[in-house]
Amino acid sequence: MRLMCDSGKASWRKSSYSGSDNNNCVEVADNLPGLIPVRDSKRPSGPVVVFSAEGWGPFVAAVRGGRL
């Protein structure tokens, strides 16, 4: 399934999982119903990965569990 969103409407914030050294910064937007876009803060005009709301939880669990 391919998810599309208008990332221009996204309200971006730095993820709590980003490193404090500013080299591994991930931004997420949680203001788009049903979608969670993610981007690299160093490349704000670069690609955006979009998760469904249902897919976000398993993704975060995999990151927390060290599987990603």
GROMACS elastic network, one bead per residue, 0.5 to 0.9 nm:
[ bonds ]
;  ai    aj funct       b0    kb
    2    50     6  0.85529   500
    3    35     6  0.80872   500
    3    49     6  0.88338   500
    3    50     6  0.61920   500
    3    51     6  0.72441   500
    3    52     6  0.73144   500
    4     7     6  0.88630   500
    4    35     6  0.86881   500
    4    50     6  0.70495   500
    5     8     6  0.86610   500
    5     9     6  0.85918   500
    5    10     6  0.87424   500
    5    32     6  0.82993   500
    5    35     6  0.76514   500
    5    37     6  0.78479   500
    5    50     6  0.75245   500
    6     9     6  0.58432   500
    6    10     6  0.72373   500
    7    11     6  0.84463   500
    7    29     6  0.86558   500
    7    37     6  0.74036   500
    7    48     6  0.78051   500
    8    11     6  0.83161   500
    9    31     6  0.85498   500
    9    32     6  0.79768   500
   10    28     6  0.86197   500
   10    29     6  0.56132   500
   10    30     6  0.76544   500
   10    31     6  0.64379   500
   10    32     6  0.66935   500
   10    37     6  0.78846   500
   11    28     6  0.81124   500
   11    29     6  0.52956   500
   11    30     6  0.71945   500
   11    31     6  0.62581   500
   11    32     6  0.84407   500
   12    27     6  0.59860   500
   12    28     6  0.55117   500
   12    30     6  0.77735   500
   12    31     6  0.86176   500
   12    37     6  0.88069   500
   12    38     6  0.86494   500
   12    39     6  0.89263   500
   13    26     6  0.84891   500
   13    27     6  0.52689   500
   13    28     6  0.56157   500
   13    29     6  0.62895   500
   13    30     6  0.86112   500
   14    17     6  0.83346   500
   14    18     6  0.69858   500
   14    25     6  0.68329   500
   14    26     6  0.59517   500
   14    28     6  0.64234   500
   14    29     6  0.88111   500
   14    41     6  0.77377   500
   15    18     6  0.54410   500
   15    19     6  0.89996   500
   15    25     6  0.73563   500
   15    26     6  0.55994   500
   15    27     6  0.52590   500
   15    28     6  0.60505   500
   16    19     6  0.81892   500
   16    26     6  0.85969   500
   16    27     6  0.89896   500
   17    25     6  0.82226   500
   17    26     6  0.75967   500
   17    63     6  0.88485   500
   17    64     6  0.89780   500
   18    21     6  0.85928   500
   18    22     6  0.77963   500
   18    23     6  0.85725   500
   18    24     6  0.57435   500
   18    26     6  0.56235   500
   18    27     6  0.81566   500
   19    22     6  0.62447   500
   19    23     6  0.70253   500
   19    24     6  0.54006   500
   19    25     6  0.62753   500
   19    26     6  0.86612   500
   20    23     6  0.79463   500
   20    24     6  0.79679   500
   20    25     6  0.81801   500
   21    24     6  0.71665   500
   21    25     6  0.84285   500
   22    25     6  0.57229   500
   22    41     6  0.89683   500
   22    42     6  0.88300   500
   23    42     6  0.81588   500
   24    40     6  0.80110   500
   24    41     6  0.83868   500
   24    42     6  0.86912   500
   25    39     6  0.86617   500
   25    40     6  0.61465   500
   25    41     6  0.55148   500
   25    42     6  0.72299   500
   26    38     6  0.68486   500
   26    39     6  0.58354   500
   26    41     6  0.56468   500
   26    42     6  0.85461   500
   27    37     6  0.83290   500
   27    38     6  0.56566   500
   27    39     6  0.53347   500
   27    40     6  0.62033   500
   27    41     6  0.57884   500
   27    44     6  0.88962   500
   28    36     6  0.67571   500
   28    37     6  0.57272   500
   28    39     6  0.65854   500
   29    32     6  0.71751   500
   29    35     6  0.84948   500
   29    36     6  0.59290   500
   29    37     6  0.56239   500
   29    38     6  0.67935   500
   29    39     6  0.89947   500
   30    33     6  0.76282   500
   30    34     6  0.88373   500
   30    35     6  0.73550   500
   30    36     6  0.56758   500
   30    37     6  0.75524   500
   31    34     6  0.89909   500
   31    35     6  0.82693   500
   31    36     6  0.81025   500
   32    35     6  0.55678   500
   32    36     6  0.69392   500
   32    37     6  0.83956   500
   33    36     6  0.82012   500
   33    53     6  0.80250   500
   34    51     6  0.86261   500
   34    52     6  0.59253   500
   34    54     6  0.79358   500
   35    50     6  0.65812   500
   35    51     6  0.58120   500
   35    53     6  0.52618   500
   35    54     6  0.87321   500
   35    56     6  0.86093   500
   36    49     6  0.83198   500
   36    50     6  0.56138   500
   36    51     6  0.50188   500
   36    52     6  0.61605   500
   36    53     6  0.62280   500
   36    55     6  0.89487   500
   36    56     6  0.70045   500
   37    48     6  0.62394   500
   37    49     6  0.56236   500
   37    51     6  0.61530   500
   37    52     6  0.86250   500
   38    47     6  0.88218   500
   38    48     6  0.56180   500
   38    49     6  0.51784   500
   38    50     6  0.61836   500
   38    51     6  0.78790   500
   39    42     6  0.86540   500
   39    43     6  0.75557   500
   39    44     6  0.68212   500
   39    45     6  0.88462   500
   39    46     6  0.75086   500
   39    47     6  0.66560   500
   39    49     6  0.64496   500
   39    50     6  0.88531   500
   40    43     6  0.54213   500
   40    44     6  0.63950   500
   40    46     6  0.75575   500
   40    47     6  0.80514   500
   40    48     6  0.79272   500
   41    44     6  0.54179   500
   42    45     6  0.89289   500
   42    46     6  0.87271   500
   43    46     6  0.50225   500
   43    47     6  0.79669   500
   44    47     6  0.80135   500
   44    48     6  0.86509   500
   45    48     6  0.85428   500
   51    54     6  0.78912   500
   51    55     6  0.58279   500
   51    56     6  0.58267   500
   51    59     6  0.87277   500
   52    55     6  0.50691   500
   52    56     6  0.62637   500
   53    56     6  0.53272   500
   53    57     6  0.74917   500
   54    57     6  0.64739   500
   54    58     6  0.78543   500
   55    58     6  0.57064   500
   55    59     6  0.63464   500
   55    60     6  0.88792   500
   56    59     6  0.51238   500
   56    60     6  0.62024   500
   56    61     6  0.86023   500
   57    60     6  0.52322   500
   57    61     6  0.61353   500
   57    62     6  0.86512   500
   58    62     6  0.61549   500
   58    63     6  0.86980   500
   59    62     6  0.51492   500
   59    63     6  0.63728   500
   59    64     6  0.87155   500
   59    68     6  0.85630   500
   60    63     6  0.50627   500
   60    64     6  0.61195   500
   60    65     6  0.84650   500
   61    64     6  0.50582   500
   61    65     6  0.59721   500
   61    66     6  0.85849   500
   61    67     6  0.86119   500
   62    65     6  0.50129   500
   62    66     6  0.61873   500
   62    67     6  0.50789   500
   62    68     6  0.59780   500
   63    66     6  0.52006   500
   63    67     6  0.59453   500
   63    68     6  0.51864   500
   64    67     6  0.76987   500
   64    68     6  0.83836   500
   65    68     6  0.78946   500
